[in-house]
Amino acid sequence: MRDPLGAAILDYQKKPSKKAEIIVHSKICEDDVIPVPYLFRRYADFPELEKIAVGECSGKILDVGAGAGVHALYLKEQGKDVCAIDISEGAVSYMKAQGIDARLADFYELQGEHYDTILMLMNGIGIAGTLSSLENTLLKAYQLLNEKGQVIVDSSDIIYLYEDEEGGLWMDLNTEYYGNFDYQMEYNGITGEWFPWLYVDFDKMKAAAEKVGFKVELLFEEDYQYLVKLIK
């Protein structure tokens, strides 16, 4: 499996470069860039949303789509019981080298274990892929939680991407939802597979979560981004 994210993380581990970038291709909008150093930020450099999120974590914690493990590492340093998962072999290898309990695992294939907190930051709910799959993703999280467990998750209402200079909106009326994207990562000549990724507005997140059985608590909101706690 081609692993541009893992390659970027392992290269940065060997030789940090402030200029290292992961290019994110999209079928809808212009290419975006993830500065690789950002994947290695420390707590002091966490955005306010992330500081609030890690502060809410308690009990047995699962960090989903952990990447280089910055949140898991902070939680571990705070004495928390945290397990980090990712589908990137390179990312998991790096996290293990940092002493993190990291596993190469697909969230949807997890069985048997239960958690008090599931952490899904950096739009971790994006793994749902599409709005129509959001409910199933939240249901999987619900099933992995202990009683009174919680999901801490952020996302964004990306409606602003479709606004023109006059304030009007343009979008493909044939698409299910304007937050459904397809992305492809590229790093240093390594190109990954295209994958679906969801950005979901708060109202639709709340509706899907409540349908599954969660109580929804808004923790933070700024511009188009928000952080919620979903309580079982």
Number of C-alpha atoms within 10 A of each C-alpha: 8 14 19 24 26 21 20 25 25 17 15 17 13 8 8 15 13 10 8 19 19 20 19 18 18 16 11 14 10 9 13 14 14 13 16 22 16 15 17 18 14 12 16 8 11 15 9 12 20 19 14 15 22 18 10 15 21 17 13 17 24 26 24 23 27 28 26 30 28 18 25 28 23 15 22 16 11 9 9 16 16 25 22 27 23 22 19 23 19 22 28 27 18 19 25 16 11 13 10 20 18 24 19 16 17 13 19 12 7 12 10 6 9 19 22 21 27 28 28 21 22 16 19 20 24 24 20 21 19 21 21 14 13 21 20 16 20 23 16 17 23 24 15 22 22 16 13 11 23 28 27 24 21 30 24 20 18 16 16 10 14 15 13 10 7 6 9 8 12 12 13 10 8 7 9 11 16 23 21 20 18 17 17 17 23 21 19 12 7 14 18 17 12 13 13 14 20 25 27 27 19 20 10 14 22 19 13 21 23 17 13 18 14 22 14 18 13 13 16 16 15 10 7 13 18 19 23 22 23 26 21 21
